[in-house]
Amino acid sequence: MSQQPTGGPSITQERRLVTAIPGPRSQELAARKAKAVASGVAVGLPVQVVAAGGGILVDADGNQLIDLGSGIAVTTVGNSAPRVVEAVTRQVAEFTHTCFMVTPYEGYVAVAEKLNELTPGTHEKRTALFNAGAEAVENAVKIARSATGKQGVVVFDHAYHGRTNLTMAMTAKNMPYKKGFGPFASEVYRAPLSYPFRDGGRDGAEAARRAIDVIEKQVGAENLAAVVIEPIQGEGGFIVPAEGFLPAIVEWCRANGVVFVADEVQTGFARTGELFACDHEGIVPDLIVTAKGIAGGLPLAAVTGRAEIMDAAHPGGLGGTYGGNPLACAAALAVFETIEAEGLVDRARTIGKTMTERLAALQEQDPRIGDVRGRGAMIAVELVKPGTTEPDADLTKKVAAAANAQGMVVLTCGTYGNVLRFLPPLSMPDHLLDEALELLAGIFAETRQEG
Ligand SMILES: *Cc1c(COP(=O)(O)O)cnc(C)c1O
């Protein structure tokens, strides 16, 4: 059964436009989607993908687009990465499901062992596997409540933790995530973040004091089970807190019997130029939540953390039908191997350096680029009215639309909708990254001339 692979690295690594975007076949699919799929499930760029790999998405009309989104930080090792394809193909022929809670299998345990080893801290750890980021965040809260006997959960401004009922309560932004979907879970409290671009020079320690003051005055450590934070915010705008902010919050949690939970669903697995974003400041979370980049596109999520906290939940209290299904576990093991074998942590750093240098040079000529930030292959620009910090969401939409038209998949984010974010797969070759940055520079120049 030597079937020729049609996706993954076998795709020629070049941008190619043979129709307008979206082309006629993509438009046909969009028409079918409108009749078949709930309109709440919206689409950013309606191209019909038929293959993907390296830094390219191929559509049904024969266009080849540069992928600067990785399906929202998921295909970090590349789409249809060879080791993932091989591992999943082997597993799918052996068995597809037993339910780990009914009859276990090795893949689940091997993923847990690997996560216990790779995540920050050398203490004894345990892991539980789930299907999606939101489900894992919910379970981290369940575990923290069970371990502390307390109920409160503190989250931050601009936070994104998912779309289930509890995680909607934890997510900050109303549109599109929460509008009309309440009532939301109780005992969730919001604290101010460190947001250097909008913080008027407040440093990390001061921002932490401000947050801790809110937590102590409005919640109280004696009521608080967990503080949950993205070490670099994803949907909220790729906000990197000022140095010292995260360590101060960790220290306060430890001194006050509060579980510190790092939501690394978007930042995990080499994305930021370290294996985990916590590693940049050497912080050690009590629990770490991972998903997205963990399994090369197969649905998998995990909560990993201190054995005594993880083991607090009673036997049978955690689980789910599909959590840690065998295909996803095979994929995750292949992802861990790929990150190591291909030196992808370093690759993310190199990509970050290239993007940051080019975008910072662009910023020097263009006062609408208020901020260039992020780490590794997780970089964003925040767009504003020149000379102010007033968000420019219209410009952001315009640049993203122009990028799409020129054959690039780019994502936007941010509470104010004014952040362009770049999450290229780490399999992106240099020449495509350079081309994308060149095209973006051209788009910024054009929109400047239009005024
Ligand atoms: C995407 C995301 C989630 C939710 O993950 P799903 O797999 O979509 O449920 C949670 N936290 C962060 C930081 C995310 O980026």
Ligand as a Chemical Component Dictionary entry (heavy atoms), coordinates in Angstrom:
data_LIG
# 
_chem_comp.id                   LIG 
_chem_comp.type                 NON-POLYMER 
_chem_comp.pdbx_formal_charge   0 
_chem_comp.three_letter_code    LIG 
# 
loop_
_chem_comp_atom.comp_id 
_chem_comp_atom.atom_id 
_chem_comp_atom.alt_atom_id 
_chem_comp_atom.type_symbol 
_chem_comp_atom.charge 
_chem_comp_atom.model_Cartn_x 
_chem_comp_atom.model_Cartn_y 
_chem_comp_atom.model_Cartn_z 
_chem_comp_atom.pdbx_ordinal 
LIG C1 C1 C 0 -8.025  28.214 21.628 1  
LIG C2 C2 C 0 -7.844  28.454 23.069 2  
LIG C3 C3 C 0 -8.641  27.816 24.034 3  
LIG C4 C4 C 0 -9.791  26.914 23.661 4  
LIG O1 O1 O 0 -9.356  25.794 22.959 5  
LIG P1 P1 P 0 -10.423 24.943 22.095 6  
LIG O2 O2 O 0 -9.622  23.754 21.656 7  
LIG O3 O3 O 0 -10.857 25.827 20.978 8  
LIG O4 O4 O 0 -11.524 24.599 23.017 9  
LIG C5 C5 C 0 -8.354  28.042 25.362 10 
LIG N1 N1 N 0 -7.346  28.851 25.733 11 
LIG C6 C6 C 0 -6.565  29.472 24.840 12 
LIG C7 C7 C 0 -5.443  30.339 25.316 13 
LIG C8 C8 C 0 -6.783  29.310 23.475 14 
LIG O5 O5 O 0 -6.020  29.952 22.581 15 
# 
loop_
_chem_comp_bond.comp_id 
_chem_comp_bond.atom_id_1 
_chem_comp_bond.atom_id_2 
_chem_comp_bond.value_order 
_chem_comp_bond.pdbx_ordinal 
LIG C1 C2 SING 1  
LIG C2 C3 SING 2  
LIG C2 C8 DOUB 3  
LIG C3 C4 SING 4  
LIG C3 C5 DOUB 5  
LIG C4 O1 SING 6  
LIG O1 P1 SING 7  
LIG P1 O2 DOUB 8  
LIG P1 O3 SING 9  
LIG P1 O4 SING 10 
LIG C5 N1 SING 11 
LIG N1 C6 DOUB 12 
LIG C6 C7 SING 13 
LIG C6 C8 SING 14 
LIG C8 O5 SING 15 
# 
